[in-house]
Amino acid sequence: MRIIKITLLLLISFNVSFKVISANDLQNIFSDDGKIIFIRHAYAPGGGDPDGFDISNCASQRNLNFEGIAQSKRIGKFFKEHNIKIDKVLSSEWCRCKETSKYAFINHETKSFLNSFFSQKFAHNKDKQIKELKDYIIKWEGKKNLILVTHYVVISEILNVSTSSGEIVITDKNFNILASINTSNN
């Protein structure tokens, strides 16, 4: 019985991408533009943010380390190699999301509706942010693809899926999941 519990715990704790895609599948997904591409920020060691962190002070936040920077660069390379057309890159105001955006795509703009609401300090923002995010998507008329660099809690709330650091989740405008791509080195 103990072995079964341990096995189940291990299986639950692994974040397995829910859809493995081939280059051909990827080409089919992007055969027409207008996709919403959620990216959980690249690897930043730890969980949550330090007590008393300041959103305007990166030194007070949990940030990307060398591995996270390398992962961000792999994300950018993936988009270039597959010639995925980008309309805009939007990022959370948290530094680990802005860093992911900077290393992967260079240009981005921040939107507060992509911010984390994981900590008690920001939990009250959840409903407002989700509404603003959905409203933004409804009004978005880009001809290419929209990239949203955000946090686990935002992606989980919108798509009802678990994501690992740097994971890419591709959806249509109705948030139907088309594919997930794990960008870790594992």
C-alpha positions, 0 to 999 in steps of 0.5 A: 500500500505504501508503494502505491501511495508513493507512486501516486504522489510521484505521478501527481507531482510531475507536471506532464505536458498534456499535449505533445506536438510534432513540427507538423502539428505546430505548423497546423496550429499556426496555419492561421494567426490569432492565437493566444499564447500563454507563457508561464515565466521562466525558472525563478527559484523558490515560490511566491515572493519574499515578505515585503517585496516591492513590485517596483524593485526587482531586488526585492523579488524572486527573479530568474537565475542563470537557468531561467535566463537560458530558458527564456532565450530558448523560448525566443529561439523556439518562436524564431525557428518556427517563424511564429508571427507575433502581434504583441508581447504582454507581460506581468509587472513582476520582474521575473515575467518582464525578464522572461519577456526581455530575454525571449522577445526583447520588446514587451509591454506590461499589463497589470491584469497579468500580475500574480494574485498568489499572495494574500496581499494581491488575492483581492485583485483576482476577479478584476484581473481575470475580467480585464484579461478576458475583456482585452482578449475579446477586444483584441483584433491582432492579425498575428499571435498574442503572447501573454507572459504571466504566472501559474495562478493566472494561467490556472484560473483562465485555462484550468491547467497546471504549468511548469516554469517556462511552459507555453500553452497555445489557445484560440480566442475562446481559451480552447487549448490547442497545445502545450510545450515544455521548455525546460531542459529536462 
